[in-house]
């Protein structure tokens, strides 16, 4: 089961559900360009090889220290499921990710101040069988979840691929992709598990 909300020590070789919302519950994504830029940051920081800035050399690289398993970007909040290999990977990655997006967002919309509300939150996943349920919760955030362009569902459905996301770590828990999709649809059969996740995020 996950630990309670704010993790102060991140253990190596562990799964974490990481989430954050906009400051004062405001929107952090206003159009397709915003979503696209945030997803491009996954590629920048999590690809197999370091990416290079045209002016400043290599960007920070976390592709060998942390793996992204699932994500969903909603207008006012984000959800990530990650596996980190060393105890500092999440903290360093999230700081760079949120700072980079905040600078982009403030420049584009001519604003100042934080974009996300305080520090992100994280829950450690300490039971392997909980992983499948947390991915369902993440993917079910949008109402049109099956066709939602700003989540990892298309990578799970095998209609897209990228070197910076690892759906196979979850899909290998199921006999087939089709059965994973059916598992997501089967909301009522696992309502109790989803209610526990809602309680976990109650103060989000």
ChimeraX attribute file (.defattr): number of C-alpha atoms within 10 A of each C-alpha:
attribute: neighborCount
match mode: 1-to-1
recipient: residues
	/A:1	14
	/A:2	19
	/A:3	14
	/A:4	13
	/A:5	19
	/A:6	13
	/A:7	15
	/A:8	9
	/A:9	9
	/A:10	19
	/A:11	17
	/A:12	16
	/A:13	13
	/A:14	16
	/A:15	26
	/A:16	27
	/A:17	24
	/A:18	21
	/A:19	22
	/A:20	20
	/A:21	24
	/A:22	18
	/A:23	16
	/A:24	11
	/A:25	15
	/A:26	14
	/A:27	15
	/A:28	22
	/A:29	20
	/A:30	13
	/A:31	9
	/A:32	10
	/A:33	10
	/A:34	17
	/A:35	18
	/A:36	13
	/A:37	16
	/A:38	21
	/A:39	16
	/A:40	12
	/A:41	16
	/A:42	19
	/A:43	19
	/A:44	23
	/A:45	22
	/A:46	24
	/A:47	19
	/A:48	14
	/A:49	15
	/A:50	17
	/A:51	16
	/A:52	13
	/A:53	10
	/A:54	7
	/A:55	6
	/A:56	7
	/A:57	10
	/A:58	14
	/A:59	13
	/A:60	15
	/A:61	18
	/A:62	23
	/A:63	23
	/A:64	14
	/A:65	18
	/A:66	25
	/A:67	23
	/A:68	22
	/A:69	24
	/A:70	25
	/A:71	23
	/A:72	24
	/A:73	25
	/A:74	19
	/A:75	17
	/A:76	17
	/A:77	20
	/A:78	21
	/A:79	24
	/A:80	21
	/A:81	23
	/A:82	22
	/A:83	22
	/A:84	22
	/A:85	18
	/A:86	15
	/A:87	16
	/A:88	15
	/A:89	20
	/A:90	24
	/A:91	14
	/A:92	12
	/A:93	20
	/A:94	14
	/A:95	12
	/A:96	16
	/A:97	16
	/A:98	19
	/A:99	15
	/A:100	14
	/A:101	19
	/A:102	20
	/A:103	15
	/A:104	15
	/A:105	21
	/A:106	14
	/A:107	11
	/A:108	10
	/A:109	9
	/A:110	8
	/A:111	12
	/A:112	11
	/A:113	9
	/A:114	15
	/A:115	22
	/A:116	23
	/A:117	15
	/A:118	12
	/A:119	13
	/A:120	20
	/A:121	19
	/A:122	25
	/A:123	21
	/A:124	22
	/A:125	20
	/A:126	14
	/A:127	10
	/A:128	12
	/A:129	12
	/A:130	13
	/A:131	21
	/A:132	17
	/A:133	17
	/A:134	21
	/A:135	23
	/A:136	20
	/A:137	18
	/A:138	23
	/A:139	24
	/A:140	19
	/A:141	16
	/A:142	16
	/A:143	9
	/A:144	10
	/A:145	19
	/A:146	16
	/A:147	11
	/A:148	18
	/A:149	15
	/A:150	19
	/A:151	26
	/A:152	25
	/A:153	25
	/A:154	17
	/A:155	17
	/A:156	22
	/A:157	16
	/A:158	10
	/A:159	8
	/A:160	10
	/A:161	14
	/A:162	11
	/A:163	13
	/A:164	19
	/A:165	22
	/A:166	19
	/A:167	22
	/A:168	13
	/A:169	15
	/A:170	17
	/A:171	18
	/A:172	11
	/A:173	14
	/A:174	14
	/A:175	9
	/A:176	11
	/A:177	16
	/A:178	12
	/A:179	12
	/A:180	20
	/A:181	17
	/A:182	11
	/A:183	16
	/A:184	18
	/A:185	14
	/A:186	12
	/A:187	15
	/A:188	9
	/A:189	10
	/A:190	12
	/A:191	11
	/A:192	11
	/A:193	15
	/A:194	17
	/A:195	12
	/A:196	13
	/A:197	16
	/A:198	13
	/A:199	11
	/A:200	15
	/A:201	15
	/A:202	9
	/A:203	7
	/A:204	15
